[in-house]
């Protein structure tokens, strides 16, 4: 084996997408979906030619980009092209980083699976030209006159050596460097806050219909917004929450003109298609939190995380049962990509008794009026063919990481009228220290193990920003109030 540079691997490990994964093995459906992006020749009109060689095995040919000057908070699309001379195996993966001018601060990790996660590097074949379309949002508080995109191939604490072409000395290929226009940075936004109404035990029947009076009276979270930019989402989503002495109830109302999903197995990779996600950090300390996902087929993924992105397992991966009851009602078809759908509703009942998972301590349950937990709510939408990922959230992380715990909102447990003690509004930190920040990382404050040490990865890919469509009131519920115009920056 040729010598490869040693990297300092920090705790910011592996979403778009959402969980730290076992080695990826694409299904037959994945490979079929990837075929339009496996080419015989690169485009003759490639704008940014690079031709960087990685140990003679792979060549990063270059990229196209839909913008030549960026502004903070702007979304842009980079289309990468890789040539495979000799296949690599053994779980080698692609990484993508974005730095300020000269490879310095700021730093954002944009790692993602190639071709929407459908065609992992370890499965590339000799002769392939792999096209990877990547939607990126420049952070709103970007503090450099340029944005530089770097890419390469990594495994564990190794990177393939860049033997030819532009690189930064850390075996990161310089794919792109664009100027950034100046923009003022807005003050941090207040923390999102939702007060849940308490209902009598047995008042809610979990069936996906939401026809109980309590649901009709429950307040909306307001429309979800783009996870990275905080701007209006392409398709409308909102949620409502209730609780009794035994369960936390969550209802997602998802407008969707193209509903689809194929995953039917418990704890499958739902985040690779379409799903909704619920995170509950009852202590607000970023430890012992749970993640629950549900797709339009009613398939459930749930996981318990003792620490940031560290998924607990017993005998197998994600071996945690939250006890969640999940029902889905679809207004359309899940298996027909050619028709026009309307949307789908997810109704969840999460038992308080399971909240602590395998941890020694858990929340005081049932919650008392005024108790406050940290939570977040997400939607992963993949419209189009081939699918493109868009993400929306109740409390946007403003980063390519749904586990940005510092950006979670507050769930306050109210009384049977939906009232709770009033307190001063908290303010989300512009950037929190440690892995929970997830936004911009100060490389100068990271201890290096060797001269070429760097922060390596966070997997979640950036969600695409698209123009908003017309928004309709949720099925059988009060119409949500549209959020105020977003601030120009974080």
BAKEPA-835152 format. One record per residue (C-alpha): residue number from 1; x, y, z; residue in three letters. Coordinates in pm, 1 decimal. Layout:
     k          x          y          z     r
   NUM          X          Y          Z   ALA
...
***
This chain:
     k          x          y          z     r
     1        0.0        0.0        0.0   UNK
     2      132.2      343.4      -87.6   UNK
     3      187.2      589.9      192.5   UNK
     4     -112.5      805.0      260.8   UNK
     5     -145.6     1108.7      479.9   UNK
     6     -256.1     1052.6      839.6   UNK
     7     -553.9     1256.8      953.4   UNK
     8     -671.1     1364.7     1294.4   UNK
     9    -1025.2     1230.3     1318.1   UNK
    10    -1235.5     1437.3     1554.0   UNK
    11    -1576.9     1353.5     1695.5   UNK
    12    -1767.6     1521.3     1410.6   UNK
    13    -1830.0     1193.4     1236.9   UNK
    14    -2088.4     1106.8      983.7   UNK
    15    -2652.8     1244.7      725.0   UNK
    16    -2877.3     1458.0      406.8   UNK
    17    -2755.9     1206.8      575.3   UNK
    18    -2869.5     1174.0      926.6   UNK
    19    -2698.8      888.8     1102.8   UNK
    20    -2358.2      730.8     1123.7   UNK
    21    -2382.7      431.3      898.3   UNK
    22    -2242.9       84.9      849.7   UNK
    23    -2068.9       27.2      512.7   UNK
    24    -2306.3      108.7      226.5   UNK
    25    -2415.2     -166.3       -9.0   UNK
    26    -2630.8      -25.7     -288.6   UNK
    27    -2943.4     -215.0     -380.7   UNK
    28    -3040.2     -300.2     -736.4   UNK
    29    -3285.3       -9.3     -723.6   UNK
    30    -3003.0      222.3     -609.7   UNK
    31    -2781.3      117.5     -899.5   UNK
    32    -3062.7      162.2    -1150.4   UNK
    33    -3133.2      509.4    -1012.5   UNK
    34    -2763.3      596.9    -1041.4   UNK
    35    -2727.2      491.8    -1407.3   UNK
    36    -2811.5      833.7    -1560.7   UNK
    37    -2511.1      973.6    -1371.3   UNK
    38    -2262.3      705.4    -1481.1   UNK
    39    -2126.2      842.5    -1809.1   UNK
    40    -1894.6      721.6    -2081.9   UNK
    41    -1736.5     1062.0    -2142.5   UNK
    42    -1718.0     1387.0    -1944.0   UNK
    43    -1898.6     1688.6    -2089.9   UNK
    44    -1697.4     1871.0    -2355.1   UNK
    45    -1804.4     2203.9    -2202.5   UNK
    46    -1671.0     2136.3    -1849.6   UNK
    47    -1614.9     2485.0    -1700.5   UNK
    48    -1370.2     2419.0    -1418.5   UNK
    49    -1120.4     2159.2    -1537.9   UNK
    50     -893.1     2019.3    -1266.4   UNK
    51     -758.4     1676.3    -1375.0   UNK
    52     -621.7     1587.5    -1032.9   UNK
    53     -492.5     1230.3    -1000.0   UNK
    54     -529.4     1024.5     -681.7   UNK
    55     -262.0      753.2     -676.5   UNK
    56     -336.0      671.9    -1041.5   UNK
    57     -667.0      513.9     -940.2   UNK
    58     -908.5      803.4     -967.2   UNK
    59     -905.2     1135.0    -1148.9   UNK
    60    -1106.6     1432.8    -1033.4   UNK
    61    -1182.5     1580.8    -1377.4   UNK
    62    -1342.2     1901.4    -1252.8   UNK
    63    -1684.5     2055.9    -1204.1   UNK
    64    -1955.0     2284.3    -1330.7   UNK
    65    -2120.5     2545.4    -1109.1   UNK
    66    -2432.7     2756.9    -1158.7   UNK
    67    -2286.7     3072.2    -1000.2   UNK
    68    -1959.3     3259.4    -1044.1   UNK
    69    -1997.4     3494.2     -746.8   UNK
    70    -2157.0     3394.7     -417.0   UNK
    71    -2324.5     3584.0     -138.9   UNK
    72    -2371.9     3464.2      221.3   UNK
    73    -2685.4     3253.9      256.4   UNK
    74    -2694.0     3172.5     -116.1   UNK
    75    -2753.3     2820.8     -245.3   UNK
    76    -2559.0     2702.5     -549.1   UNK
    77    -2509.8     2375.3     -735.3   UNK
    78    -2175.2     2210.1     -803.4   UNK
    79    -2164.3     1916.3    -1045.5   UNK
    80    -1854.2     1704.1     -984.8   UNK
    81    -1701.8     1461.9    -1237.4   UNK
    82    -1480.2     1169.2    -1137.0   UNK
    83    -1301.6      924.5    -1368.3   UNK
    84    -1228.8      571.3    -1248.4   UNK
    85     -903.9      417.2    -1375.6   UNK
    86     -879.1      141.1    -1116.5   UNK
    87    -1161.7       56.4     -873.1   UNK
    88    -1106.2      122.4     -505.2   UNK
    89    -1276.6      -86.2     -241.1   UNK
    90    -1261.9     -138.8      134.4   UNK
    91    -1514.4      133.7      216.5   UNK
    92    -1330.4      429.6       66.2   UNK
    93    -1564.0      730.1       60.7   UNK
    94    -1577.6     1073.1      -97.8   UNK
    95    -1545.7     1387.2      112.4   UNK
    96    -1629.0     1747.8       26.7   UNK
    97    -1518.9     2046.4      235.2   UNK
    98    -1569.2     2419.6      196.0   UNK
    99    -1312.6     2664.1      331.8   UNK
   100    -1237.4     3031.0      320.6   UNK
   101     -960.9     3180.5      110.0   UNK
   102     -637.7     2981.2      109.7   UNK
   103     -799.9     2676.9      269.4   UNK
   104     -837.5     2860.3      600.4   UNK
   105    -1136.5     2947.2      818.9   UNK
   106    -1430.9     2931.2      791.1   UNK
   107    -1474.2     2554.6      740.7   UNK
   108    -1790.6     2361.1      658.6   UNK
   109    -1805.2     1985.7      606.3   UNK
   110    -2026.0     1883.4      312.2   UNK
   111    -1962.3     1508.5      297.9   UNK
   112    -2229.4     1305.1      123.9   UNK
   113    -2273.1      981.3      -65.8   UNK
   114    -2210.8     1019.7     -441.8   UNK
   115    -2515.8     1036.2     -668.8   UNK
   116    -2757.0     1089.9     -381.7   UNK
   117    -2603.7      803.6     -185.4   UNK
   118    -2695.1      555.4     -462.1   UNK
   119    -2344.1      484.8     -593.2   UNK
   120    -2078.8      457.7     -317.6   UNK
   121    -1711.7      500.5     -411.3   UNK
   122    -1628.2      141.8     -314.2   UNK
   123    -1860.0       22.8     -593.6   UNK
   124    -1723.7      241.3     -874.7   UNK
   125    -1606.1       43.8    -1180.0   UNK
   126    -1309.8       97.4    -1412.6   UNK
   127    -1404.5      328.3    -1699.1   UNK
   128    -1687.2      500.9    -1511.7   UNK
   129    -1729.0      875.9    -1537.3   UNK
   130    -1929.2      951.2    -1224.3   UNK
   131    -2138.0     1269.1    -1216.4   UNK
   132    -2230.3     1390.3     -867.6   UNK
   133    -2471.3     1684.6     -842.1   UNK
   134    -2427.4     1862.1     -511.6   UNK
   135    -2643.0     2145.7     -376.8   UNK
   136    -2457.4     2368.7     -128.5   UNK
   137    -2563.8     2667.7       78.7   UNK
   138    -2298.1     2920.2      174.6   UNK
   139    -2345.8     2989.3      547.6   UNK
   140    -2508.9     3322.6      618.0   UNK
   141    -2224.0     3427.4      848.3   UNK
   142    -1946.6     3343.9      600.4   UNK
   143    -1647.2     3561.3      685.9   UNK
   144    -1405.7     3519.3      394.3   UNK
   145    -1379.7     3695.8       56.3   UNK
   146    -1370.3     3357.2     -118.3   UNK
   147    -1528.8     3013.5      -87.1   UNK
   148    -1306.7     2720.2     -181.8   UNK
   149    -1446.5     2371.0     -238.8   UNK
   150    -1215.0     2077.3     -172.9   UNK
   151    -1274.2     1709.7     -237.1   UNK
   152    -1099.2     1377.0     -209.4   UNK
   153    -1130.7     1017.0      -98.1   UNK
   154    -1098.0      893.4      263.0   UNK
   155    -1125.2      581.8      474.6   UNK
   156    -1087.0      571.8      854.2   UNK
   157     -782.2      788.7      925.1   UNK
   158     -646.6      778.0      568.2   UNK
   159     -685.1      979.5      249.0   UNK
   160     -587.3      876.9     -101.4   UNK
   161     -276.6     1072.7     -195.6   UNK
   162     -319.0     1347.9     -454.6   UNK
   163      -25.9     1273.6     -688.3   UNK
   164     -103.6     1533.9     -954.8   UNK
   165     -308.9     1849.7     -973.0   UNK
   166     -405.3     2135.4     -739.0   UNK
   167     -427.9     2045.9     -371.1   UNK
   168     -371.9     2202.2      -30.2   UNK
   169      -93.0     1975.5       96.5   UNK
   170     -346.6     1775.0      298.0   UNK
   171     -448.7     1556.3        1.2   UNK
   172     -758.5     1765.3      -59.5   UNK
   173     -812.8     1848.3     -428.3   UNK
   174     -899.5     2213.8     -486.9   UNK
   175    -1211.1     2174.9     -699.6   UNK
   176    -1336.9     2531.8     -707.6   UNK
   177    -1267.5     2881.2     -575.3   UNK
   178    -1534.5     3151.4     -603.4   UNK
   179    -1545.5     3512.8     -484.3   UNK
   180    -1795.6     3602.9     -210.7   UNK
   181    -1969.5     3939.3     -202.1   UNK
   182    -1981.5     4122.5      128.5   UNK
   183    -2299.9     4103.4      337.4   UNK
   184    -2391.1     4216.1      686.1   UNK
   185    -2444.8     3949.6      950.6   UNK
   186    -2779.4     3968.3     1130.1   UNK
   187    -2811.7     3901.0     1504.4   UNK
   188    -2901.3     3547.4     1618.2   UNK
   189    -3267.2     3450.0     1592.0   UNK
   190    -3473.4     3367.3     1902.3   UNK
   191    -3502.8     2999.4     1988.7   UNK
   192    -3820.1     2842.6     1847.3   UNK
   193    -4075.7     2761.7     2119.6   UNK
   194    -4386.2     2542.4     2107.5   UNK
   195    -4632.2     2493.2     2394.9   UNK
   196    -4807.0     2154.5     2380.1   UNK
   197    -5159.1     2117.5     2517.2   UNK
   198    -5228.2     1836.0     2760.9   UNK
   199    -5515.0     1600.9     2677.2   UNK
   200    -5689.0     1330.4     2876.1   UNK
   201    -5552.3      977.9     2856.1   UNK
   202    -5724.3      796.3     2571.2   UNK
   203    -5837.0     1115.6     2396.0   UNK
   204    -5613.9     1044.4     2095.1   UNK
   205    -5649.5      739.6     1873.8   UNK
   206    -5337.7      705.6     1658.1   UNK
   207    -5470.0      631.7     1310.2   UNK
   208    -5331.5      909.5     1087.9   UNK
   209    -5672.6     1075.5     1053.6   UNK
   210    -5628.3     1361.4     1305.0   UNK
   211    -6003.5     1387.8     1343.0   UNK
   212    -6016.1     1429.7     1721.8   UNK
   213    -6119.7     1771.8     1854.4   UNK
   214    -5783.1     1809.2     2029.7   UNK
   215    -5596.8     1792.6     1698.9   UNK
   216    -5830.8     2040.9     1537.5   UNK
   217    -5762.6     2288.0     1820.2   UNK
   218    -5387.5     2225.3     1846.5   UNK
   219    -5160.1     2508.6     1740.8   UNK
   220    -4944.3     2473.3     1430.3   UNK
   221    -4566.6     2498.0     1450.6   UNK
   222    -4583.9     2721.8     1146.4   UNK
   223    -4446.2     2618.7      811.3   UNK
   224    -4109.4     2447.2      809.0   UNK
   225    -3825.9     2634.6      637.3   UNK
   226    -3517.1     2534.1      444.2   UNK
   227    -3272.9     2360.7      677.6   UNK
   228    -2968.6     2560.2      570.3   UNK
   229    -3091.7     2899.8      458.4   UNK
   230    -3403.6     2945.0      673.1   UNK
   231    -3595.5     3047.9      361.3   UNK
   232    -3940.6     2914.2      260.8   UNK
   233    -3937.5     2546.3      171.0   UNK
   234    -4033.3     2421.7     -173.5   UNK
   235    -4333.3     2225.4      -42.5   UNK
   236    -4531.4     2301.1      272.2   UNK
   237    -4492.6     2105.1      595.3   UNK
   238    -4610.9     2186.2      945.7   UNK
   239    -4665.2     1993.1     1268.3   UNK
   240    -4871.7     1990.9     1587.9   UNK
   241    -4797.1     1838.6     1926.9   UNK
   242    -5009.0     1717.1     2220.3   UNK
   243    -4940.8     1500.7     2524.8   UNK
   244    -5103.7     1305.6     2804.7   UNK
   245    -4959.1     1119.0     3101.5   UNK
   246    -4826.3      837.1     2883.1   UNK
   247    -4741.6      970.6     2537.6   UNK
   248    -4606.0     1263.2     2341.7   UNK
   249    -4816.7     1295.0     2026.8   UNK
   250    -4677.9     1451.1     1708.5   UNK
   251    -4865.0     1508.0     1382.4   UNK
   252    -4684.1     1604.1     1062.2   UNK
   253    -4886.8     1740.4      770.5   UNK
   254    -4681.7     1706.8      452.3   UNK
   255    -4783.3     1860.8      119.8   UNK
   256    -4627.7     1654.9     -156.9   UNK
   257    -4698.2     1643.6     -529.6   UNK
   258    -4482.1     1332.3     -574.9   UNK
   259    -4500.2     1091.1     -279.9   UNK
   260    -4261.6      797.4     -301.5   UNK
   261    -4066.5      554.7      -89.3   UNK
   262    -3939.5      198.7     -118.3   UNK
   263    -3803.8      116.3      227.4   UNK
   264    -4022.4     -133.3      415.7   UNK
   265    -3778.0     -276.9      670.1   UNK
   266    -3755.1     -143.6     1026.2   UNK
   267    -3448.6       79.0     1076.2   UNK
   268    -3374.1       93.6      705.5   UNK
   269    -3206.7      404.2      558.9   UNK
   270    -3522.0      613.1      539.0   UNK
   271    -3323.4      938.2      513.6   UNK
   272    -3207.3      833.1      164.7   UNK
   273    -3561.0      876.0       30.4   UNK
   274    -3857.4     1071.2      174.0   UNK
   275    -3940.3     1083.0      542.7   UNK
   276    -4018.2     1300.9      842.4   UNK
   277    -3791.1     1310.9     1146.6   UNK
   278    -3836.7     1384.0     1515.8   UNK
   279    -3547.5     1449.3     1755.0   UNK
   280    -3600.6     1463.3     2132.7   UNK
   281    -3326.3     1591.1     2364.5   UNK
   282    -3519.7     1594.8     2691.1   UNK
   283    -3227.7     1722.4     2905.1   UNK
   284    -3106.9     1985.3     2659.7   UNK
   285    -2750.2     1864.4     2719.8   UNK
   286    -2695.8     1694.8     2385.0   UNK
   287    -2672.3     1352.6     2546.7   UNK
   288    -2914.4     1058.8     2562.0   UNK
   289    -3136.4     1191.3     2286.6   UNK
   290    -3354.4      995.2     2046.0   UNK
   291    -3421.8     1015.8     1674.3   UNK
   292    -3735.5      880.9     1504.8   UNK
   293    -3804.4      874.1     1130.3   UNK
   294    -4116.1      763.0      941.3   UNK
   295    -4164.9      734.3      565.1   UNK
   296    -4485.7      741.6      356.8   UNK
   297    -4512.7      361.9      379.1   UNK
   298    -4526.4      383.2      759.1   UNK
   299    -4179.6      230.6      801.4   UNK
   300    -4003.0      339.6     1120.9   UNK
   301    -3639.2      411.5     1199.0   UNK
   302    -3552.6      488.4     1561.4   UNK
   303    -3224.1      530.9     1741.0   UNK
   304    -3092.9      626.6     2084.3   UNK
   305    -2780.8      844.5     2097.3   UNK
   306    -2581.8      863.2     2423.9   UNK
   307    -2370.3     1137.7     2266.2   UNK
   308    -2367.1     1349.7     1952.1   UNK
   309    -2407.5     1113.8     1654.1   UNK
   310    -2305.4      808.3     1856.0   UNK
   311    -2582.4      559.2     1791.4   UNK
   312    -2632.0      304.6     2067.2   UNK
   313    -2637.6      -59.4     1964.6   UNK
   314    -2674.2     -389.8     2143.9   UNK
   315    -2658.2     -689.2     1912.1   UNK
   316    -2701.8     -495.0     1589.7   UNK
   317    -2699.7     -142.1     1451.4   UNK
   318    -2977.5       88.5     1577.1   UNK
   319    -3092.0     -181.4     1821.5   UNK
   320    -3320.7       55.3     2011.5   UNK
   321    -3698.1       33.7     2023.8   UNK
   322    -3858.7      365.8     2110.7   UNK
   323    -4200.2      201.3     2137.9   UNK
   324    -4333.7      462.1     1895.7   UNK
   325    -4675.9      404.6     1742.7   UNK
   326    -4679.3      547.4     1389.9   UNK
   327    -4967.0      570.1     1144.7   UNK
   328    -4961.5      730.0      799.8   UNK
   329    -5245.2      849.2      578.2   UNK
   330    -5154.7      916.5      214.0   UNK
   331    -5356.5     1142.5      -15.9   UNK
   332    -5217.9     1005.3     -341.3   UNK
   333    -5004.8      707.2     -440.8   UNK
   334    -4666.9      601.0     -304.3   UNK
   335    -4563.2      375.6     -592.3   UNK
   336    -4650.4      588.6     -894.8   UNK
   337    -4401.8      862.0     -985.7   UNK
   338    -4603.0      977.8    -1287.1   UNK
   339    -4924.8     1095.0    -1120.3   UNK
   340    -4990.0     1408.2     -913.5   UNK
   341    -5026.5     1354.6     -539.8   UNK
   342    -5149.6     1589.1     -267.6   UNK
   343    -4974.1     1493.3       53.8   UNK
   344    -4941.0     1262.1      351.4   UNK
   345    -5000.1     1280.5      724.9   UNK
   346    -4792.2     1111.0      994.5   UNK
   347    -4932.1     1065.2     1346.2   UNK
   348    -4694.0      951.6     1620.9   UNK
   349    -4733.8      849.8     1983.4   UNK
   350    -4398.0      829.8     2162.0   UNK
   351    -4421.3      668.1     2508.6   UNK
   352    -4257.5      867.4     2787.3   UNK
   353    -4161.0      540.5     2956.8   UNK
   354    -3911.1      469.3     2675.0   UNK
   355    -3750.3      813.5     2661.7   UNK
   356    -3445.1      729.7     2869.7   UNK
   357    -3351.0      430.3     2657.6   UNK
   358    -3056.6      236.0     2804.8   UNK
   359    -2934.2      541.0     2999.9   UNK
   360    -2923.2      530.9     3379.8   UNK
   361    -3132.6      845.5     3409.2   UNK
   362    -3425.3      981.5     3216.3   UNK
   363    -3674.8     1264.3     3221.2   UNK
   364    -3928.1     1312.3     3499.6   UNK
   365    -4245.6     1162.1     3356.8   UNK
   366    -4517.0     1239.0     3310.1   UNK
   367    -4397.3     1595.8     3242.3   UNK
   368    -4528.8     1874.3     3461.3   UNK
   369    -4674.6     2196.8     3331.5   UNK
   370    -4382.3     2423.2     3248.4   UNK
   371    -4126.4     2145.2     3192.8   UNK
   372    -3917.5     2223.3     2885.5   UNK
   373    -3735.7     1983.8     2650.0   UNK
   374    -3531.9     2049.4     2336.5   UNK
   375    -3669.0     1899.6     2015.6   UNK
   376    -3656.3     1942.7     1640.4   UNK
   377    -3875.6     1836.6     1350.3   UNK
   378    -3760.2     1776.4      993.3   UNK
   379    -3882.3     1669.3      652.8   UNK
   380    -3666.9     1508.8      382.5   UNK
   381    -3819.3     1556.8       37.9   UNK
   382    -3672.1     1413.7     -282.8   UNK
   383    -3870.7     1534.0     -584.7   UNK
   384    -3773.0     1482.9     -945.9   UNK
   385    -3603.0     1210.5    -1148.7   UNK
   386    -3328.8     1150.9    -1059.7   UNK
   387    -3434.6     1256.9     -709.6   UNK
   388    -3278.8     1568.5     -559.6   UNK
   389    -3278.8     1612.6     -185.1   UNK
   390    -3441.1     1910.1      -18.0   UNK
   391    -3467.9     1945.8      357.4   UNK
   392    -3697.5     2157.4      573.0   UNK
   393    -3718.4     2203.7      948.6   UNK
   394    -3920.4     2362.9     1226.4   UNK
   395    -3602.5     2509.8     1377.9   UNK
   396    -3348.9     2523.1     1094.2   UNK
   397    -2995.8     2409.7     1184.9   UNK
   398    -2851.4     2645.6      921.5   UNK
   399    -2593.1     2376.0      856.2   UNK
   400    -2571.6     2045.5      665.4   UNK
   401    -2631.7     1843.1      982.4   UNK
   402    -2970.9     1759.7     1133.6   UNK
   403    -2793.9     1676.8     1460.8   UNK
   404    -2704.6     2044.1     1518.5   UNK
   405    -2837.3     2023.4     1873.9   UNK
   406    -2763.2     2385.7     1959.1   UNK
   407    -3031.5     2484.6     1707.5   UNK
   408    -3309.3     2266.5     1847.5   UNK
   409    -3623.5     2448.4     1955.8   UNK
   410    -3803.3     2427.8     2290.7   UNK
   411    -4102.1     2205.4     2363.4   UNK
   412    -4288.0     2341.2     2665.1   UNK
   413    -4551.1     2123.1     2830.9   UNK
   414    -4862.0     2330.8     2885.1   UNK
   415    -5189.8     2275.5     3069.2   UNK
   416    -5518.4     2159.4     2917.8   UNK
   417    -5570.9     2507.0     2771.7   UNK
   418    -5227.2     2519.7     2609.2   UNK
   419    -5090.5     2767.0     2862.2   UNK
   420    -4750.8     2753.0     3032.2   UNK
   421    -4539.6     2984.6     3247.8   UNK
   422    -4395.7     3270.8     3045.9   UNK
   423    -4020.8     3318.6     3044.3   UNK
   424    -3782.7     3543.4     2856.8   UNK
   425    -3708.7     3423.9     2505.1   UNK
   426    -3380.8     3244.0     2467.3   UNK
   427    -3146.8     3325.7     2182.0   UNK
   428    -2977.5     3058.2     1974.5   UNK
   429    -2598.4     3090.9     1977.0   UNK
   430    -2444.8     3211.1     1652.9   UNK
   431    -2195.1     2927.4     1682.9   UNK
   432    -2172.0     2686.5     1972.4   UNK
   433    -1844.5     2519.9     2070.8   UNK
   434    -1796.4     2150.3     2018.1   UNK
   435    -1972.8     1916.5     1777.4   UNK
   436    -2317.6     2061.4     1839.7   UNK
   437    -2241.0     2379.8     1650.9   UNK
   438    -2231.5     2200.5     1315.6   UNK
   439    -2210.7     2526.0     1122.9   UNK
   440    -1870.0     2686.3     1094.9   UNK
   441    -1573.9     2521.3     1265.2   UNK
   442    -1261.1     2707.7     1372.4   UNK
   443     -975.6     2488.7     1254.0   UNK
   444     -719.9     2698.2     1440.8   UNK
   445     -860.1     2572.9     1773.1   UNK
   446     -829.4     2203.6     1688.0   UNK
   447     -526.5     2018.0     1824.5   UNK
   448     -333.5     1862.1     1537.9   UNK
   449     -172.8     1520.9     1562.2   UNK
   450       56.0     1583.5     1263.7   UNK
   451      137.4     1868.8     1023.1   UNK
   452     -128.1     1747.6      780.3   UNK
   453     -403.9     1692.3     1037.1   UNK
   454     -752.2     1822.5      959.4   UNK
   455    -1111.9     1786.7     1062.6   UNK
   456    -1244.0     1513.1      841.5   UNK
   457    -1616.8     1478.4      807.1   UNK
   458    -1983.7     1523.6      883.5   UNK
   459    -2192.1     1317.5      645.5   UNK
   460    -2515.5     1504.7      605.2   UNK
   461    -2535.3     1658.7      259.1   UNK
   462    -2677.1     2004.4      197.3   UNK
   463    -3048.6     2030.4      118.0   UNK
   464    -3137.3     2213.9     -199.9   UNK
   465    -3304.5     2551.8     -196.6   UNK
   466    -3589.1     2587.0     -443.1   UNK
   467    -3852.9     2846.5     -519.7   UNK
   468    -4157.8     2799.2     -296.2   UNK
   469    -4477.5     2658.3     -439.6   UNK
   470    -4827.7     2760.4     -341.1   UNK
   471    -4904.1     2666.3       18.9   UNK
   472    -5234.1     2514.8      127.5   UNK
   473    -5389.5     2460.3      467.2   UNK
   474    -5310.2     2124.4      633.3   UNK
   475    -5559.8     1841.7      593.9   UNK
   476    -5854.8     1895.0      827.1   UNK
   477    -5659.3     2134.5     1051.5   UNK
   478    -5624.6     2503.5     1107.4   UNK
   479    -5416.3     2676.2      843.9   UNK
   480    -5068.3     2751.3      979.7   UNK
   481    -4947.7     3105.4      996.9   UNK
   482    -4671.4     3166.2      744.1   UNK
   483    -4340.5     3250.6      910.3   UNK
   484    -4211.4     3607.7      891.2   UNK
   485    -3960.5     3690.5      621.0   UNK
   486    -3629.3     3530.1      717.4   UNK
   487    -3338.1     3742.7      829.8   UNK
   488    -3064.5     3780.2      565.7   UNK
   489    -2817.6     3593.9      785.5   UNK
   490    -2789.7     3367.9     1088.7   UNK
***
